[in-house]
Amino acid sequence: MNETLQWFPGHMKKAERLITENLKLVDLVIELLDARIPLSSQNPMLREIIRNKPRLIALGKSDLAAKNLTDAWLKKFRAEEITAVAVDAVKGTGIKNLVAAAKSLTESKTHKLAKYGAKPRSARVMIVGIPNVGKSSLINRLAGMNHVKIENRPGVTRAKQWIKIADGLDLLDMPGILWPKFDDEDVALKLAWTYAISDEVHDLEFSTCKLLETLAEKFPTGLCERYKLDTPPIADGHELLNQIGNKRGCIRKGGVLDVDKTLRLVLGDFRAGKLGRVTLDEI
């Protein structure tokens, strides 16, 4: 499985170079994580690149994650003296808190510049994260208008751009970046389920069946309600896939299950939050 989920195309290398080159321009780095996978969506390469630059964690897509587990993750980050905020870019929840935290963390830098006679300027913030973690949606919400093209496809944001997100606060958007090798199959699967990794570069049936098994074990209610399954659901992913496909009429001529259609249905429902609020990373 690990061999099928190694994905580091050319634009990822370019993104890594862009982040490194522009880090000196900013006062703060906002690392946007997926609230459903707060650990698995942390890029170890970014941690190395950022080094000692002040960091603010934003747990995005919090509307799709289990609230009690999001609260637990926020508590954990804060216990490690890392400022962290949960946000929902769709509804705007947590956006004011994120801006306030960014201003607070950059205040000492801008005051220091003014103290030494430098021309007053806005604090500069860089936002980074893995592909499809929701950077464009968050930036559009922060800016209050559609500055950034949104497309649900890994690696679509590619060019550098400065965006004013509040009085005294400018944001530099960076392309999404993954790391070149996934040593942990569990992490790789979670990145595939949340579409940080393109569906075209891994075994879709294998990963989707693994997702179904995980949901049946840890979050059965949403799965059963969505597809009218028996409670508790069966544990085997392939059997679940067949059951869901038959219940949803994903059948080809001759009564054969349309596997691809069923796979896309399940993944689409999971990514849209239709299988309930799910957090896959435990503390």
Secondary structure, DSSP 8 states (H G I E B T S, - for coil): -GGGG----HHHHHHHHHHHHHGGG-SEEEEEEETTSTTTT--HHHHHHHTTS-EEEEEE-GGGS-HHHHHHHHHHHHHTT-EEEE-BTTTTBTHHHHHHHHHHHHHHHHHHHHHTT-----EEEEEE-STTSSHHHHHHHHHTS--S---SSTT---S-EEEEEETTEEEEE------S----HHHHHHHHHTTSS-GGGS-HHHHHHHHHHHHHHH-HHHHHHHHT--SS--S-HHHHHHHHHHHTT-EETTTEE-HHHHHHHHHHHHHTTTT--------
